[in-house]
Amino acid sequence: MARRLAFQPALAFIFVTAVLDIMAMGLVIPVLPALIEEFAGSNAAAGLWNGVMVALWAAMQFIFSPIIGSLSDRFGRRPTILISTAGLAADWVLMALAPNLWWLAVGRIIGGITSSSFTAVFAYMADITEPEKRARAYGLIGAAFSAGFVAGPALGGVLGELGPRVPFWAAAGMSALAFLYGLIVLPESLPKDRRMAFSWKRANPFGALKLLQSHPELSGLAIVNFLLYFAHHVFSAVFVLYAAARYGWGPFEVGVLLALVGALDMIVQGVLVGPAVKRFGDRKVMVFGLTFGAIGITCMGLAPTGLLFTLAMFPNALWGLAMPTLQSLMTQRVSEREQGQLQGANNSVASIAGVASPLFFGWVYEMSAADAPGLSFLIAAAVLLAGATIGALVARRAGATLA
């Protein structure tokens, strides 16, 4: 207890580092699909290629998240986070110079590897917070991600008007700044007496997934985690292309909308999660968030105008209640020595969704862009509603242990 209290100032350090990393990623969101479209030759073809790029990124996450999580259990969180952040800065430089789709693909592969450090970030939070306070702590990390997405896409939209490659250079600078900041101020959270020997049996993605079978509740919650990420990737796969084709939005409009999404999510995860969990418990808040996420995405898929699409962001923002509560429920069901492994397993589940979902939604968009452009969003809403249903059933089966 005393040790965790002593590490509370580290929350600010990890918050700022996460903001800078996510801001760098957000910078390129408004322009990456446009750059892909430039290389691919058409909007419809770009939908499929954009899905391939996201899937490559997710495939690397699947392979390397449990490795990095296990390495952080062995060598500590700090070096894992710093090395990955430096690698991400180098990756943005590579993508800024990419002359064709194949070089962009290489960049996405490297980016997927380096971004796997988020497993160490979530394990870091588990190290320094009490189990009953983890939903709020993960909400703060979610708010940090959202803060990065407020500034990142907005700035990316502005810089994108100067050229599709300019945001990549800015992203490289942001990641380099995150590395320098962490190098100076980020303390280690995992003492040597709590570290676990590295094992390829646990570190490979299939071995890491076995941890999720160690408790009945973990298996059910892992399915919910998969469905949540599967639905979420509709945005990374088709949103920018959909907004351009249906509403005539360019990088600036997309960047402003994504900034609004980030601001709403920052409020939900940074302000609402703590009080909501205190009053209703992790389980109910998780199901509530997933349900409203499904409602919001349904409204997006049916919206005939850009204004109505924008208004649908408000109920959809309550989706942000689901992730921190889901993470909290899962961390409470493994030992302190297994937190890195758990986060690696969670990221592997998310990465499986990240491989399948963009390819699926990219294909759906390519097939339906002319006749039913909102179909991808309606399918994503159904997937998310299935996650809410399974989450409620898992909670009922587990009874009071998930309250």
Buried (B, 14 or more C-beta within 10 A) or exposed (E): EEEBEEBEEBBEBBBBBBBBBBBBBBBBBBBBBBBBBEBBEEBBBBBBBBBBBBBBBBBBBBBBBBBBBBBBBBBBBBEBBBBBBBBBBBBBBBBBEBEEBEBBBBBBBBBBBBBBBBBBBBBBBBBBBEEEBBBBBBBBBBBBBBBBBBBBBBBBBBBBBEEBBBBBBBBBBBBBBBBBBBEEBBBBBBEEEEBBEEEEEBBBBEBBBEBBEEBEBBEBBBBBBBBBBBBBBBBBBBBBBBBBBBBEBBBBBBBBBBBBBBBBBBBBBBEBBBEBBEEBBBBBBBBBBBBBBBBBBBBBBBBEEBEEBBBBBEBBBBBBBBBBBBBBBBBBBBEEEBBBBBBBBBBBBBBBBBBBBBBBBBBBBBBBBEEEBBBBBBBBBBBBBBBBBBBBEBBEEBEEBBE
